[in-house]
Amino acid sequence: MVVLVVATASDPASIGPAAAFLAMPGWSPGPPIPEGMESFTNGDVRLLKHERSIIAEDDLDNRWQAATGEAVSEVIFLSKHTAVSNRPALTVHPIGVPHLREDETPPQGGRPGWAALPNPRIGPWLRLMQKIAVDQGLVPEFEITLEATHHGPVTNTPTMFVEIGSTEEYWCRQDAAQAIALVLWKGLGLDEGNTVGSWQGNSEKVLLGIGGGHYAPRHMDIVIKDGIWVGHLLSGYSLPMEVSPQGNGKSSSDVGGMWKHSIKVSYDATKAAFPGGQVIAHLDQKSFKGWQKNAIMSYLQELNIRIGKPNDFI
């Protein structure tokens, strides 16, 4: 099994960290790949470079196995991050568009109604990224943060995005690229240390974030603590809710919309990515109206998903 790190030359915040990663010791040319792609190998890590949109290349893990015979255990995409604030940031997040109906076109890749298996490294790597960014002098200029689940491409193995934001000035920053490369180097154990964030199939608690904004600040307050594992993070826009004319929102059956599907597929994907783990839902209570919170809590109870408070994850 190999770890597939994916970069695109069309994105400076992708190819910059990839180049810094490849400048570290131990790399050699990888197996030949069709479709004009390049690959490099270092232990059980494979770096794949292409020149197309990072969110448009579906099934790269399956395509890698078909081309090389190597099964992929996880995928890590390197990418730029954009934000209205233009604030410099280093981010990590799971992917998927579980809230979209089949007749909707995802604006940034993926498949409507789908959530990827979240990479178990997300929580541990957020904390590793915070440490490296502090050590490299990027904090407080750069914000180190989670993002909610969003966009594609489609994958079939545990997946995460690692990003630099939020404008071209920062996408091209060599110090930010070097920090991301160090996260990869240390996180994947290529520094001859232990890998960071490798799930061992134990019964530890895993956070399924429900509600809040795109940067999930109330979930972040929990995840920044050591030992916390992270599954999908569903912000408010991934929980579209419609109250039926005859309903009052007191139960999940009163409320239409894709929110239930979004929760269900995100929970199932999180459960599959953390075999043996205890997936616990954490609600951003302040982000919901009363009827929304009632409906969500009712549905979580129907699915036998435990609802936890911050102290329940410690």
VEXPA-423970 format. One record per residue (C-alpha): chain; z, x, y; residue number from 1. Coordinates in nm, 3 decimals. Each point is the difference from the previous one (the first is absolute). Layout:
<nodes>
   mol        zz        xx        yy   seq
     A         Z         X         Y   NUM
...
</nodes>
This chain:
<nodes>
   mol        zz        xx        yy   seq
     A     0.000     0.000     0.000     1
     A    -0.090     0.130     0.345     2
     A     0.096    -0.088     0.356     3
     A    -0.303    -0.083     0.215     4
     A     0.021     0.086     0.371     5
     A    -0.294    -0.144     0.194     6
     A    -0.137     0.114     0.336     7
     A    -0.310    -0.077     0.201     8
     A    -0.186     0.237     0.232     9
     A    -0.076    -0.296     0.228    10
     A     0.364    -0.019     0.113    11
     A     0.172     0.295     0.177    12
     A     0.345    -0.127    -0.103    13
     A    -0.117     0.008    -0.361    14
     A    -0.200     0.321    -0.022    15
     A     0.247     0.195     0.217    16
     A     0.295    -0.039    -0.238    17
     A    -0.234     0.050    -0.296    18
     A    -0.120     0.333     0.142    19
     A     0.361     0.111     0.064    20
     A     0.092    -0.106    -0.355    21
     A    -0.294     0.194    -0.148    22
     A     0.104     0.310     0.199    23
     A     0.314     0.020    -0.211    24
     A     0.000     0.212    -0.319    25
     A    -0.126    -0.093    -0.344    26
     A    -0.315    -0.201     0.064    27
     A    -0.324     0.036    -0.191    28
     A    -0.325    -0.199    -0.007    29
     A     0.041    -0.326    -0.187    30
     A    -0.228    -0.177    -0.246    31
     A    -0.342    -0.109     0.120    32
     A     0.001    -0.348     0.149    33
     A    -0.306    -0.216     0.065    34
     A    -0.081    -0.182     0.324    35
     A     0.017     0.310     0.220    36
     A     0.375     0.053    -0.032    37
     A     0.194     0.327    -0.028    38
     A     0.314     0.057    -0.205    39
     A     0.271     0.263    -0.026    40
     A     0.274     0.056    -0.255    41
     A     0.354     0.139     0.016    42
     A     0.220    -0.060    -0.305    43
     A    -0.013    -0.373    -0.068    44
     A    -0.109    -0.079     0.358    45
     A    -0.361    -0.078     0.085    46
     A    -0.131    -0.020     0.355    47
     A    -0.315    -0.206     0.045    48
     A    -0.208     0.025     0.319    49
     A    -0.277    -0.236     0.105    50
     A    -0.168    -0.095     0.327    51
     A     0.027    -0.379     0.002    52
     A     0.258    -0.246     0.128    53
     A     0.337     0.053    -0.168    54
     A     0.056    -0.376    -0.040    55
     A    -0.343    -0.078    -0.141    56
     A     0.006     0.213    -0.317    57
     A     0.133    -0.236    -0.267    58
     A     0.116     0.105    -0.348    59
     A     0.000     0.375     0.065    60
     A     0.268     0.046    -0.267    61
     A    -0.214    -0.168    -0.266    62
     A    -0.310     0.181     0.123    63
     A     0.182     0.334    -0.021    64
     A     0.094    -0.065    -0.360    65
     A    -0.354    -0.107    -0.087    66
     A    -0.142     0.318     0.156    67
     A     0.255     0.251    -0.131    68
     A     0.184    -0.155    -0.293    69
     A     0.330     0.050     0.187    70
     A     0.226    -0.303     0.032    71
     A     0.150    -0.048     0.347    72
     A     0.374    -0.070     0.031    73
     A     0.003    -0.073     0.374    74
     A    -0.215     0.011     0.314    75
     A     0.096     0.136     0.343    76
     A    -0.238    -0.064     0.290    77
     A     0.001     0.208     0.319    78
     A    -0.102    -0.196     0.307    79
     A     0.030    -0.063     0.371    80
     A     0.228    -0.268     0.141    81
     A    -0.079    -0.206     0.308    82
     A     0.246    -0.193     0.215    83
     A    -0.015    -0.186     0.329    84
     A     0.289     0.212     0.126    85
     A    -0.200     0.323    -0.059    86
     A     0.331     0.158    -0.096    87
     A    -0.021     0.314    -0.218    88
     A     0.121    -0.081    -0.350    89
     A     0.007     0.109    -0.361    90
     A     0.002    -0.300    -0.234    91
     A     0.001    -0.100    -0.366    92
     A    -0.074    -0.339    -0.153    93
     A    -0.116    -0.198    -0.304    94
     A    -0.334    -0.180     0.003    95
     A    -0.143    -0.342    -0.068    96
     A    -0.104    -0.326     0.166    97
     A     0.200    -0.249    -0.209    98
     A     0.001    -0.268     0.271    99
     A    -0.377    -0.050     0.020   100
     A    -0.177    -0.291    -0.170   101
     A    -0.293     0.061    -0.233   102
     A    -0.243    -0.126     0.264   103
     A     0.127     0.247     0.262   104
     A    -0.148     0.344     0.059   105
     A     0.256     0.278     0.030   106
     A    -0.052     0.169     0.338   107
     A     0.101     0.343    -0.137   108
     A    -0.091     0.006    -0.366   109
     A     0.179    -0.118    -0.309   110
     A    -0.043    -0.322    -0.195   111
     A     0.127    -0.337     0.130   112
     A     0.335    -0.094    -0.153   113
     A     0.051     0.346    -0.153   114
     A     0.291     0.244     0.029   115
     A    -0.024     0.354    -0.138   116
     A     0.277     0.149    -0.209   117
     A     0.221     0.166     0.264   118
     A     0.050     0.372    -0.052   119
     A     0.369     0.066    -0.079   120
     A    -0.014     0.307     0.227   121
     A    -0.013    -0.213     0.317   122
     A     0.375    -0.011     0.067   123
     A     0.081     0.359    -0.105   124
     A    -0.303     0.135     0.189   125
     A     0.095    -0.186     0.317   126
     A     0.331     0.188    -0.008   127
     A    -0.173     0.329    -0.089   128
     A    -0.245    -0.056     0.286   129
     A     0.287    -0.060     0.239   130
     A     0.165     0.329    -0.102   131
     A    -0.322     0.202     0.022   132
     A    -0.093    -0.153     0.335   133
     A     0.341     0.092     0.140   134
     A    -0.024     0.353    -0.141   135
     A    -0.350     0.041     0.146   136
     A     0.107    -0.123     0.345   137
     A    -0.210    -0.318    -0.006   138
     A     0.300    -0.226     0.058   139
     A     0.067    -0.170     0.239   140
     A    -0.362     0.014     0.123   141
     A    -0.122    -0.153    -0.326   142
     A     0.148    -0.315    -0.147   143
     A     0.048     0.015    -0.380   144
     A    -0.035    -0.348    -0.142   145
     A    -0.098    -0.238    -0.274   146
     A    -0.281    -0.247     0.048   147
     A    -0.031    -0.336    -0.167   148
     A    -0.243    -0.060    -0.285   149
     A    -0.357    -0.027     0.129   150
     A    -0.369     0.087    -0.060   151
     A    -0.194     0.150    -0.292   152
     A    -0.165     0.159    -0.190   153
     A     0.047    -0.156    -0.344   154
     A     0.188     0.225    -0.243   155
     A     0.139    -0.046    -0.350   156
     A     0.289     0.248     0.001   157
     A     0.304     0.044     0.231   158
     A    -0.131     0.069     0.349   159
     A     0.121     0.100     0.345   160
     A    -0.150     0.096     0.335   161
     A     0.131     0.295     0.203   162
     A    -0.120    -0.017     0.359   163
     A    -0.002     0.169     0.339   164
     A    -0.005    -0.220     0.310   165
     A    -0.089    -0.128     0.237   166
     A    -0.290     0.144     0.207   167
     A    -0.262     0.271    -0.043   168
     A     0.220     0.245     0.188   169
     A     0.261    -0.025    -0.275   170
     A    -0.239    -0.047    -0.293   171
     A    -0.129     0.349     0.077   172
     A     0.339     0.164     0.049   173
     A     0.031     0.302    -0.228   174
     A     0.381    -0.017    -0.005   175
     A    -0.012    -0.361    -0.121   176
     A    -0.258     0.094    -0.265   177
     A     0.221     0.286    -0.114   178
     A     0.301    -0.232    -0.026   179
     A    -0.194    -0.242    -0.221   180
     A    -0.122     0.290    -0.215   181
     A     0.361     0.113    -0.045   182
     A     0.100    -0.352    -0.106   183
     A    -0.273     0.012    -0.265   184
     A     0.085     0.357    -0.104   185
     A     0.372    -0.061    -0.041   186
     A    -0.027    -0.363    -0.106   187
     A    -0.233     0.081    -0.288   188
     A     0.205     0.301    -0.109   189
     A    -0.270     0.258     0.071   190
     A     0.259     0.220     0.172   191
     A     0.144     0.061    -0.350   192
     A     0.277    -0.249     0.077   193
     A     0.057    -0.345    -0.145   194
     A    -0.235    -0.280     0.096   195
     A     0.141    -0.248     0.251   196
     A    -0.008    -0.371    -0.081   197
     A    -0.102     0.005    -0.363   198
     A     0.123    -0.323    -0.159   199
     A     0.182     0.060    -0.327   200
     A     0.009    -0.358    -0.125   201
     A     0.368    -0.047     0.073   202
     A     0.182    -0.315     0.114   203
     A     0.029     0.098     0.367   204
     A    -0.050    -0.252     0.279   205
     A    -0.338    -0.047     0.166   206
     A    -0.044    -0.168     0.338   207
     A    -0.263    -0.273     0.040   208
     A    -0.020    -0.051     0.376   209
     A    -0.071    -0.353     0.126   210
     A    -0.053    -0.081     0.366   211
     A     0.017     0.194     0.323   212
     A    -0.262     0.186     0.196   213
     A    -0.259     0.251    -0.113   214
     A     0.241     0.296     0.020   215
     A     0.278    -0.185    -0.186   216
     A     0.293     0.134     0.205   217
     A     0.271    -0.192    -0.187   218
     A    -0.140     0.114    -0.334   219
     A    -0.026     0.353     0.144   220
     A     0.373    -0.005     0.074   221
     A     0.059    -0.028    -0.375   222
     A    -0.280     0.222    -0.128   223
     A     0.093     0.300     0.214   224
     A     0.316     0.037    -0.212   225
     A    -0.017     0.230    -0.302   226
     A    -0.071    -0.153    -0.338   227
     A    -0.186    -0.310     0.120   228
     A    -0.326    -0.089    -0.174   229
     A    -0.268    -0.205     0.174   230
     A    -0.247    -0.255    -0.131   231
     A    -0.222    -0.225     0.207   232
     A     0.086    -0.082     0.360   233
     A    -0.128    -0.340     0.112   234
     A     0.005    -0.046     0.375   235
     A    -0.023    -0.340     0.163   236
     A    -0.381     0.006     0.012   237
     A    -0.007     0.037    -0.380   238
     A     0.200    -0.321    -0.041   239
     A    -0.223    -0.274     0.149   240
     A     0.196    -0.328    -0.019   241
     A    -0.108    -0.355     0.075   242
     A     0.243    -0.292    -0.003   243
     A    -0.160    -0.302    -0.167   244
     A     0.007    -0.326     0.204   245
     A     0.247    -0.163    -0.240   246
     A     0.213     0.311    -0.050   247
     A     0.302     0.127     0.188   248
     A     0.001     0.360    -0.120   249
     A     0.322    -0.036    -0.194   250
     A    -0.163     0.110    -0.326   251
     A    -0.293     0.221    -0.093   252
     A    -0.207    -0.303    -0.105   253
     A     0.009    -0.133     0.357   254
     A    -0.182     0.301     0.142   255
     A    -0.366     0.076    -0.057   256
     A    -0.193     0.320     0.062   257
     A    -0.053     0.328    -0.183   258
     A     0.358     0.123     0.046   259
     A     0.111    -0.084    -0.354   260
     A    -0.300     0.177    -0.154   261
     A     0.067     0.300     0.225   262
     A     0.361     0.024    -0.116   263
     A    -0.082    -0.056    -0.367   264
     A    -0.276     0.261    -0.035   265
     A     0.195     0.253     0.209   266
     A     0.309    -0.050    -0.217   267
     A    -0.204     0.029    -0.320   268
     A    -0.168     0.321     0.123   269
     A     0.335     0.148     0.104   270
     A     0.156    -0.091    -0.335   271
     A    -0.291     0.165    -0.184   272
     A     0.024     0.317     0.212   273
     A     0.374     0.038    -0.070   274
     A     0.041    -0.081    -0.371   275
     A     0.366    -0.057    -0.080   276
     A     0.095    -0.024     0.369   277
     A     0.192    -0.277     0.172   278
     A    -0.234    -0.145     0.264   279
     A     0.209    -0.160     0.275   280
     A    -0.144    -0.193     0.294   281
     A     0.125     0.096     0.343   282
     A    -0.072    -0.260     0.269   283
     A    -0.033     0.079     0.367   284
     A     0.207    -0.308     0.081   285
     A    -0.057     0.010     0.376   286
     A    -0.378    -0.018    -0.037   287
     A    -0.002    -0.348    -0.154   288
     A     0.059    -0.348     0.131   289
     A     0.254    -0.199    -0.199   290
     A    -0.255    -0.200    -0.200   291
     A    -0.194     0.317    -0.085   292
     A     0.309     0.181    -0.125   293
     A     0.104    -0.304    -0.206   294
     A    -0.342    -0.023    -0.164   295
     A    -0.015     0.373    -0.078   296
     A     0.351     0.010    -0.144   297
     A    -0.075    -0.308    -0.210   298
     A    -0.315     0.160    -0.138   299
     A     0.172     0.331    -0.076   300
     A     0.262    -0.192    -0.195   301
     A    -0.278    -0.180    -0.193   302
     A    -0.138     0.342    -0.098   303
     A     0.349     0.130    -0.086   304
     A    -0.035     0.275     0.259   305
     A     0.334     0.122     0.125   306
     A     0.050    -0.012     0.377   307
     A     0.200     0.296     0.129   308
     A     0.181     0.102     0.315   309
     A    -0.017     0.360     0.130   310
     A     0.317     0.105    -0.184   311
     A    -0.145    -0.125    -0.331   312
     A    -0.248     0.291    -0.002   313
     A     0.259     0.274     0.031   314
</nodes>
